[in-house]
Amino acid sequence: MMRTRQRTGTRLAILVLSAGMLSGCAEMNLFGHYAKKAVSEPPPAGASATSTYKIGKPYQIKGVWYYPQEDFDYAETGIASWYGPDFHGKLTANGESFDQNAVTAAHRTLPMPSVVRVTNLENGRSLVVRVNDRGPFAHGRVIDLSRRAAQLLGFEGQGTARVRVEIMADESRVLAGKAAPSGSSSEPEIVAAPRGSVTAETLPPPGSSEPSRPVVAHAAKADTSAQRAAAAAEATERVLASQEVTSVAVHSTGIFVQAGSFSRHDNALRLSARLSGVGHPNVEQVSVKGKTWYRVRFGPISSIDEADRVLESVIAAGQQDARVIVD
């Protein structure tokens, strides 16, 4: 009887320990699921899950506010992650059905859909990806790729990678319906009234008994801006469907945690002093588009795991906008 109780107790302890380990591993996936659900707005009842253009309202996740907007100059470096089986077949934030085998991505603020080029800075692989979801909501991640996109970029096995994300402005404008016809000016386009065909008669010379001969001239179809936009959209979809991976030169990069960036040096110094309990941040002066900024950064940091730890400490110290940067 005693042995039976001991065996029962041992099995119970193993089950409890296993449950604890599984809950730890699944915590971020579970949080990601509910966070994505919180920012998703499913289509009305009876509507199909098809693509719609959406910017979205500001929203808050874990105390951090995000402000979706059109930004056709967007470019950022950071850490990419990927998501797949847990979300396969579920609705994305703009009402599409998520396919882990399609080349798509989730981004916190870019319009949906938009087109970005993601470059894996660790191996030089580069891929054009379509943004159709919100995320990632784990601190320190800049974009969440579909499983297929992660496979093509070569980081599915390791789970994360240092990346550069750049919006493809022309293609994204096409998907937003903002594409201008090629060669157009600022003047509004004037389209002739539609005509199917024009019938004319060739008259015989005066006094001749020769009958007249009808001639039919077909009017050329007007090349409208809508037709050109549709053609551009088709071309964009072909680029996305090709799943073509290109290669760029690989350069050594460092990982940093940026706590803030200021136009005044004294503000940067005050933040640096306030974060001295976290570590030893550096204040760096940089010039961006002719304007001087003072960045407060930790690093370079040896690994993504260590960067995550530093980032969490900086956020806990009150810097909710801190982020991981790859330079």
HELIX and SHEET records of a PDB file:
HELIX    1   1 MET A    2  VAL A   39  1                                  38    
HELIX    2   2 ARG A  147  LEU A  153  1                                   7    
HELIX    3   3 ALA A  169  LEU A  175  1                                   7    
HELIX    4   4 SER A  225  SER A  242  1                                  18    
HELIX    5   5 HIS A  265  ARG A  274  1                                  10    
HELIX    6   6 ILE A  304  ALA A  316  1                                  13    
SHEET    1   A 2 TYR A  59  ILE A  61  0                                        
SHEET    2   A 2 VAL A  64  TYR A  66 -1                                        
SHEET    1   B 7 THR A 246  SER A 247  0                                        
SHEET    2   B 7 ARG A 125  ASP A 133 -1                                        
SHEET    3   B 7 THR A 104  ALA A 106  1                                        
SHEET    4   B 7 ILE A 143  SER A 146 -1                                        
SHEET    5   B 7 ALA A  75  TYR A  83  1                                        
SHEET    6   B 7 ALA A 161  ILE A 167 -1                                        
SHEET    7   B 7 SER A 114  ASN A 120 -1                                        
SHEET    1   C 2 SER A 197  THR A 202  0                                        
SHEET    2   C 2 ARG A 213  HIS A 218 -1                                        
SHEET    1   D 4 ASN A 282  VAL A 288  0                                        
SHEET    2   D 4 LYS A 291  ILE A 301 -1                                        
SHEET    3   D 4 ILE A 255  PHE A 262 -1                                        
SHEET    4   D 4 ARG A 323  VAL A 326 -1                                        
END                                                                             
